[in-house]
Amino acid sequence: MLEILVEEEEERESGEMGPCMEYLLQHKILETMYTLSTADCPPGMKQQVLMFFTKLLGRIQQPILPHINVYRPVQKLVRLCGLVQAAPTENEEMQFLCTVCAKVKQDPYLVNFFLENKDSHKDSALNNSLSPCAPGGEMKRNTEVPSAGTMADAPGEREPDQSHGSTASSVRCANDLAYHEYSSNGLYLGVRATCRRECNLVHSLLTLISSPDGRIAVKACEGLMLLVSLPDATAAQNLAGNTALCEMLTQRLTTLHHALPTSLDPLDIESLQPVNWGLDGYNQKEDTAAFPGKRTLISFLSWLDYCDQLIKEAHEVTASALAVAIRRWFFVQVLEPQLLQIVQCEYMTCLPSSTSLCCNTFKRSEEGILVSTALLARIVRQVESQSLLGQLVVFLLGKRRLHPEEPGEPPQPILRQRLIERCDHISDEVSIMTLKTFETLLQKPHPDILWNLVLQNLQERNYMEYKPPTQEDAEIAENGQIAGAVDLEEDPLFGDVLSGNQFLSSDWLYPSPQLSPEHGKDGKTEVHKVVNSFLCIVPDEAKSSYQVEGTGYDTYLRDAHKQFRDCCTACTTWDWPAKPTPMEKCNLEAPFFEGHLFKVLFDRMSRILDQPYNVNLQITSVLSKLALFPHPHLHEFVLDPYVNMASGCRSLFSVIVRVVGDLMVRIQRIPEFNSRLLMVRRRLVGLDPDTSLIDHLTLLEGVIVLEEFCKELAAVAFVKHHAESTL
């Protein structure tokens, strides 16, 4: 039969229907075949019918799907797909659904045959009806196509209806809340009541996604992705509002999350290789040998990746609805309660009689926080679609604020407050994992992240002490200096260091621009002063990098160049100003508060000599990420040592100055400081085995991190200036 139809079409002109195709349509042969497939009589008939429908839709070029005697049996057959899990006909079902999706992709209007309007009223439906099908199979439409998903009803449910004459009949809606009315010649007359209906095509694909056969599941995912990417706005609205798409996708995400074992190691979550949906290989033996729970973790992350890619490809209406659903039903209801676990020992003192119980509670809570935070960091790293990333930012940080934070005001929402507090947690492991989450978040391309965490507090530049320029300041500026700036060469703490500075004549300073009379008008300090300030702030007796090969400043220049380029690419569309807001336009009377995040980071930075090495690495890593962003206020606050800070305000440089002052005092108390410092550095880079204990190890490691961090900041400052000067 198929070969006859194909041959007939090839012999005729394009678009002309032959007698064999007319016979097929007029005698409802496809309806008969569907009826046989439902009973699978004779055995194997369902498989043969699915194959026939697949080949018919795939090989016939004429637009036959809009014909009522084609799309109705197709709809009914779609409904049969996925009813039985791991059915013998599962492969044929999937091929059939993929063919239907491909036809819909070719002509997005056809999706209306598989979608329903949520509310259809009797009076309006009569005006939005299908015209009778033309003999050639073409379909004419008036203003709007009625929902066609519920036209796929089982035979024998038609009832006589007197409101349109004796020739009219009605088809009962699947949930018995509405009737679709047809005339005797197939004219659709309307719907008599309201009801919510499902898209059977979407439902069948979602059902087959759960197939134990991985190939079937991937094909179903591809079909669904094709469906949501249709450009038709009406179809997108129906997908979002009239189907269980959002609910079923989010429910599966929740189910896979609940399957994760509580014994997962945070380091395993963090170090797991990147996961892409449909590409992960399944090897139970290898997965179990790697770490328990790897398979369930991969399944969860794979489905998250699929949801993310689905949102990225979907129509903006569908994408927004799905992203909101994931935030409400997964982020808020599932993830947030785990992230908000409270460690009891933070707020109460263990009594002698209950020490064991309290410490056990502390351990369980800490482990739960670590696992949930590690999973959050992994989720943040994996999300790429703008819609889902935007909802994730709202979940973590709240909506965009119009006013800066205040010192006595707790950061909102509660999750944001809790995460910032945990950057300075009693547990170093919790602090490190939370800092890693913020570091990952800062690398995501969304402007509200920077605004919410830091920029809202720097908008008015009231961290600076501003004095109106005088005639004397103008004369100073003409001499190539900065009015009101504090010169480190006049600071007794750095005078001895700068007098013998080995960096002033280094080759990497040659590209720096020469001073000009225009310098200082944009509020920026000469780059060579900034670079030397950071390179020379650590005294020579506390430096050790020059004694170890491969730890020079040039390595940071290369890394900073790549990182800054990537950062600028992400910030291209964020509409940031090129220059700081003029001081005359800033509200300098408002009290300055650095913000809760900077407060925690500066507090921990001030304790760099007394903190574990891993904590120091993570603190400096977050600060260096902030320093990379090309916002002028952030650059001024973090990377300009010559900013005249207002009373009671601190910058990153001022915090480092106080640390160095403390370091100079401590050095005098440690015998053989230089040799011990060099030994620790060689151990950290793997040149010497760790065979003996060293006194003051935490302090020595802190000094090394401080020196490297200052070199990194100097490299970032130089790269940012060089990039700006070449624009």
N, C-alpha and C positions, 0 to 999 in steps of 0.2 A: 504494500500500500504506500509506504514511504517513497520507494523508488519511483512508483508511478507519479506521485505528486511532484517529486523533484524534477523528473523528466518533462512533465507537462509544463512546469514553470519555465524551464529552460527553453522550451520551444515557442513560448509566447512572448509578447512584448512586455517590457518592464511594467509592473503594477497591474497587469491584466489577469483576472482570475479565470481559470479554466473550469470546465464542467465537473471534473473530478473533485476539485476543491470545493465547488459549490455544493456538490452532493454531500461531501463530508460535513459541511456546515449545516445545511438545511435538514439533514436527517439526524443531527445531534449524535454522530458516531462517537465523538470524544466523551460525551456524557455517558454513553453506554459502556465505553471502555473504563471510565472511572468507576462505574457501578460494579463492574466485574473485578476491578482491583481491590475494592473495599472488602469483598468476600474472599479475595485471592482464590477464585474458582474459575478454571481448574488451578491446582497448586502451581505457583510460579507466575500467575497472571499479573500480580502487582509489579513484579520486577520487569516483566515485558512491557507493561503499560508505561512505567516510568521511563524506560529506555525509549519507547516510541515518542512520548511527549518531548523528551529531551532532544531527540534528533529532529522532530518536526519543527520545534521552535528554533533550533540551531541552524537547520539547512534551508528552510523556506525563507526567502527574502521578502515576500509580501508582508505587509503589516496586518497579520491575522489576529494578533493578540487582542486588539480592541473589540473584536466581534464577540457578541454575547455568548455564542455557542463555543467560543474558545476560552475566553477569560474565566467563565464560570467553572467549567471543569478543571481548568488550571488552578484556580483558587482552591477548589475542593481537594485537589491532589496535593497542593502545598500543605493543606491542613493535615493530611495524613502523614506527612514527613516528620520524623522525630517522635512519633507517639510511643514507639517501643525502643528502649535503649539497646544498643548493640544488636539491632535487628538484622536479619540476613540481607535485607534490601538497603541497608544504610548507605552503601557506596552509591547505588543508583539514586537514592533520595538526594544525596549531596550533589551529584552531577546535575540532577533536574533543577534543584534550587539555584545552583550556580548559573545555569542557562537562563533561568528567569531573571536573575539579578543582572546578567549581561544584557538582556533585552531591555530591561528598565534603564540600564546605564546608557544604552544607545538612544533611547527616547525617554527622558526623565518624566514626561507627562504620564507614562504608563504606570508610575508608582501609585497614582490615584486609584487604580483598580485593587490595590492591596492595603489601602489605608482608609481609616474612618475619621470623619469629623466627630469630635467628642459629643457635641450637642447638635442634633438636627431636628428641626421643628416642622410640623405638618404643613404650616402655611407657606414657609419659605422653600421647602423641598420641592414642591411642584414647579417652582420657577427655575430650579437648578437641575433640570433633568437631562438625561441622555436622549438624543434623537434616535430614531430607528437606524439600525445599521444599513448602510447602502449595500446593494448587491455585490459590489466589488470588495466588500470587507472594510470600507473606510467608515470612520465614525465622525459624525458632526456633533459639535457641542455648542450650547448656548453661552451662558455666562460662567457657569462653574460646573465641574463634574461632581456629582454626589459621591459620597464615600462608597467604595465598591467592596470593601473587605467583607461585609456581611451579606453580600450577594452569593456567597459560597455556602449555601445551606443544603442540608441533606434532602433528597427527594421525599415527597410525601408530606411536606409541611406547608403546602399551599392551602389557603382557606378562601372560600368565596367571600366577596365583599360587595355589598350593594351600593356603596357610596359612589362607585364609578361605573355602575352598570354591571350586568351579568357577565360581561366578558372579562372583567377585571379579576385579578387574584392577588393575594398578598403572601409574602414570605416572612415567616416568623424569625425575629432576630434570635441569635444564639442564646441570649439570656432572657428571652421572653418579655422584653421591655419595649419592643418596637416592631413594626411591620414595614417591610419594603413592598411597594405595590407595583405590579406590572400589568400592562394590557395584554390581550391575547396575541398580539403580534410582536411582543418583546419590548414594548416601550416602557421605560422606567417612569412610574408616575410619582414616586415620592416616598417619604417615610412618615408614618403616622404618629410617632411618639419619640421620646428621647431615650437614649441609652449610650453607655460607654462601650466601645467595642475594641477589640484588639486587632492588630495587623498580623494575620496568620503567617505571613512571610517572615517577619521579624521574629515571631514566637518560635517558628520552626527552626530558624537559624540559631537562636539562642539555646534551644533544646539540644541541637546537634553539637554545639560547642562543648557540651559535657560528655561527648562520646569517649569511651575508653580508647578508641582508635585515634592516635595522634594526628594522622593524616586527615581524617574526617573533621576533627576539631579545628585544625588549621584552615581547611577549606571553608568551614562555617564562619570562622573569624574573617576570612577574606571577603566572603559574601556580605557579611554585615557591614564591613568597612566600606565596601562599594556602595551599599545602600545609603549609609549615612552621609556619603560625600556628594549626593545628588544636589545640584544647584537650586532645585525648586524650593521656594520658601514655604509654600503650603505643605509640601511633603515633610519638610524639616519640622514645622510646627506640629504636625500630626505625629511624627516620630517621637517628639519630645513630650507631647501631652496626652496622646491617645494610645500609647503602647506601654508595655512593661519594660522597655529598653533600659531606662535609667535604674529602675528598681532591681532588675535581674543582674545587670552588670555589677552594681554596687553590692548586691547580696552575695554574689560569688566572691567578690573581693573580701568581704567580711568573713565568709566561710573559710577561705584559704588563710586568712589571718588568724582565725581561731584555731586552726590546725597547727600553727607554729608551736613547737615545744617550748615550755618555759625555761628549759635548761640551755637554751642557745647561748653561745659565747659571743659577747659584743664584738670581739676581734674577728670572729668568723663572719659575722654580718658585714663588718667593714671591709674585710679583705676578699670577699667573694667576687669572682670575676664578673664583668658586666653581663647583664642578662637581657636577651632580646626575645620577644615572644615568638614562638614557633620554631626557634633555632636551637634551643637547648637540647642536648642529647641526654637520654635517660640511661643511666647505668647504676642500678641500685647498689651493687657491690662497691663500686668506686665512690659513690656518694656517701655511703655509710662509713667507709674507711676514712674519708676526708674529715667529716665531723657529723655527729648525729643531728638530724633535722635538716640536712642540706637539701634534700629533695623537696620538702615542704616549703623551705625558704625560696628555692628557685621557682616553685609553682606560684607562690604568692607574688614574687617580683616580676615574673613573666606576665601574669595577669594584669598587674599594675602597669607594666610597659604597654600591654595591649590597649588598656583603657586610655592611656596617655596618647598613644599613636592614633587611636580612634577619634579622640577629641581633636587632635591636630588635623586630621583629614576631614572631619565632619563639617557640615554647614554650621555657620556661627550660632544659629538658634539651637540646634541640637548639641553643639559643643558646650555652649553655656549651660544648658539644662543638665547635661551629664556631669559637668564640673561642679555645679552647685549641689547635685545629688551626692557626689562623692564627699564633698565637704560636710554636708549635713549628716549623712548616714554612716560615713566611715570615719572621717577625721574627728568629728565632734563626738559621735556616740561611741566609737570603738577606741580610737587612738588616744583621745584626750584623757579619759579616765586613767589609762595606764601611765601617761606622762605626768599626771598630777599626783602620783603617789607621794606620801609624806613620810620622810624618815623620822621616826619618833625621837631619836636621840638628838636631833637638832634643837628640839624645843623643851626637852625635859631631862632631868638628871636621873641616872639609874640609881635606884635604891639598892642597898646591899642584898636585900632578900630577893630582889627581882632582877639582878644584874644579868643572869643568864638569859632569861626570857626577853629582856629589853634588847640585849645585844643580838639575839637571834632575830628579833623583829627588825632591828637595824640592818642586819645582813640581808634578810629577804627583801626589804624595801630597797636597799641599795642595788641589789642584783636586778630587781624589776625595773628600777629607774635606768640602769645602764643598758639593759636590753631594749627597752622602749625608746630610749634616746638614740641608741645606735641604729635602730630601725627607722626612726624619724630622719636621721642624717642620710640614711640610704635612700629613703623616699624622696627627700629634697634633692639629692644628687641625680636621681633618675628622672624626675619630672621635667619635661621639655615643652609641652604645649602651653601656650600663653594663657588659655582659659583655666586650665587646671593649676598652673603656677600662680595665677592671680588668686584663686580660691585658697590655695595653700598659704599664701602670704596673709590673706585675711584671717585664716585660721590661727596662724602663729603670732601675728603682730597686730591684728585688728585692722579696722578701716583707716584710711588716710586721715591724719589729724591736721587741723588748721593751725593749731597753736603749739608752741614748744612745751616740753615737759617742765614740771616744777619740782623742786627738791622734796617737798613734803608729799607730793602726789605719787601714789603707787602706780607703776606702769600698768597699763591696761592693754589687752585683756589679761585675765589671771594667768593664762598659760605663758604669755610674754613675760610677765613679772617673774614667774617661777623659773623660766629658762635663764633669764638674766641673772637671777640670784644664784643659780647653780654654777655660773661661771666662777664663783668664789665659794664653792661648796666645801663642807667639812671633809668630803671624800675627794681626793685628787683625781681618782678615776672618773667620777661623775663630772668634775670640772673639765677635764680634758675632753670627754665625749661631748659635753654641751658646747664647748668652744669649737670643736670640730663641726658641730651642727651650724653654728653661726658662720664659721669660715666657708662652709659649703653654700649657705644661704647667700652670703655676700657675692658669690660668683655667679648667681643666677641673674639672667637679664630682665630684671623688673625694677623700675624706678622707685616704687613705693618701699622697697626694702631699705635703700639708703636713706630715703626721706624719713621713714618711721624710726630708724635706729639712731641716726646722727644728724642729718641735714636740717631737720626741723628746729634743732637747738642752735644752729649756727647761722640762721638766715639774717639776723640783725647785726652780726659781727660785734656784739656787745661784750665779747671776750677781750677786746682791745681797749686800751686807754687812749682816747682820742683827744688831741689838742688841736685847735684850729691853727693852720700854718701861719708862721710869721715871716717877716723879711729875712731874719737870720736863718730860718729853715730853708728859704729859697736859695740863699747864698751857699749853704751847705750842700744842697742838691746839685747846684751847678758844679761843685767840685767832685761830683761822682760819689757822694755819700748819701745816706738815708737819714732824713730828718727824724729825730726822736728815737733812733735805733740804738740798741745797746751793743757795743762792739766787744766781742769776746777777747780781743787782744788787750783790752784794758781791764779785763776781769782777772784779779790776782789768782783765781783758781786755775786758769788756763794760760797765764802769761808764760810760765816756764815751758809749757808744752809747745805753744805756738812759736816761741822764739827759735826753736830748732826743728821746725816742721819740715818733714821730708816730703810732704805731698804738694807743696806749693809749686814745685817745678816739674811735676810729673807730666808725662806725655798726654794723659787723658784729659788734662785741663786745657790743652791748646785750643780745642774747638769752641771754648767758651767765648761768648761775644764780648767785645770791648765795651767799657763803660761809655755811655753817651749822655748828653745833657737831658735827654728825654727820660732817662732811667728814674724810677721812683714814682712816676705819676700813676702807675697801675698798682702801686702798693706792693710790688714784688722785690725781693732781695736778689742781689747778684748771685748767680748760681755757684760761683767758685767759693763765695763766703758760706753759702749753705752747706756745700759738700765738705769743705774743710772743717766746719763746725762739728759735723757729725763724725768725721774721721778722726778728729783730734780731741774729742771730748773725753775719751778714755786715755788716761795717762800712759806713757811709754812703759812704765814699770808694771802695768797691768795688761800689757799686750803680749801675745804669744804667737799670733798667726804668721808673723814674718819669719818664724823659726821652723815652720812646717810648709813643705812645698804643696802647691795646689790649693791654698786657702787664701789667695790674694783677692784684692778688690775687683779685679777684672772679671772674675767668674760671676759676681753679682750683677755687673753691667749687662752681661749677655742675658741672664735670666730676667732682669728687670725690663729689658727691651721687649722681649717676647710677651711677658705678662702685661705690660702697659699697652701694647698693641692690641692684645685680646680684650683688655678692659675697655679701651676706646671703641672697639668694634661693638661691644655690648651697649655702650652708652650713646651711640650715634643719634638715636631718635628720642633722647630723653629731654631735649630742649633745656640744657643747662647753660647758664651764662658763661661767656668767655672770660669776663673780668669780674672782680668782686663788686658788690653793690657799693656805690659811693657812700662814704661815711655820713655825708649830709642827709642821706635818705634813710639811714638806719635809726632804729629806736634805741639809742644808747642809754636811755634812762631805765629801761627794763633790766632787772637783775639777770645775770647770766648763770645758767645751769648747764653743765657739760652734757647732761643726759645720763640715764641710768647705765647704758652700755659703756660709754666712755668712763664713767665713774668706776665701774667694776674693773675695766681694763687698766686704767691708771693706778688703781689701788693695788692690783696684782703686779703691775710693772714696778711699782715702788718696792715690792718685796722680792725682786728677782734674785737677790743674793741669798735668800733664805728659803727658796722654793725648790722642789724637785726639778731635775733637768727637763723631763718631758712636759711638765706644766709650763716652764719658761719657753720652750720651743713653741707650744701652742699659743701662748699669749702673744709672743712676738709675731707669729704667723698671721694672726687675726689683725694686728695693728698694721703690718706691712700690706695686707690686702686693702685696708682702709686708705693707706697712704697712696695707693696706686690710682685711685679714682680721680678724674680730671676736674672735679668741681673746685672752683677757686677758693671758696670758703673752707672746704675740707683741707685743701692743700695748705692754705695759710695756717690753719689751726694745728695741723699735724707736722708739716715739713718746713716751716719757716722759723728758724731759731731767733730771728731778729724782730719778731712781732712784739710790740710793747704791750704785754698782757695787763689787763685791768687788775686792780687790787683784789686778792682772794681767788683769782683764776689761775689755772694751771694748763699747760700744754704738754705735749709728749716730750718736748725738749726739756722743759723745766723739771719734769719728773725724772728724766735721765740725769740731769745736773745734780739733783739731790741724791740719787743713787751713787753717783761717782764721788760726791763728797763723803758719803758714808763709807764707800770703798777705800778711799785714801786713808781714813782713820783705821780701818780694819787691817790694811796691809801691814801696818807697822807692828801688829801683834802676831803675825805669822812668820816664823823663821823659814828661810829658804823658799820664799813665796814664788819666785820666778821658776825655780827648778820643779817645784810641785805643780805649778800651773802648766808648764810645758809637758810634764808627764801625763796630766789629765787630758790635755788636748790630743796627745798622741794616742791615748787609749780611745778617745771618742772617735777618731778617724780610723781606728783599727790598725795602727802601726805598732802598738805595744800590747802584749797580752795583759789581761786584768788578773794579776796574780797576788797583789798585796793591797791592803787597805791604806787609804790616804786620809789623813786628818783634814778637816775643813773641806771635804769633798763637795758638799752642796754649794758652798761659797765659791770654790774654784770653778765649778761648772757654770754657776751663774755669771761669773766674770767673762768666761768664754762666750756664752750666749749674748751677753751685753755687747762685747766687741763685735761679734758677727752681725748683730742686729743694727748697730750703728753703721757698719759698712753697707748693709742692705738699704738702709734709709738714705744714705749718701748716693748710692747707685740709682735709687728710684728718683730722687730729686734731680740728678743730672739727666737721666733719660727723659723725664717729663719736660725739663727745660729745653733739651735738644729737640724733642719732637715738636714743641710749640714754636721754636725759632725757625724750623724748616717749613712751617705751613705757609 
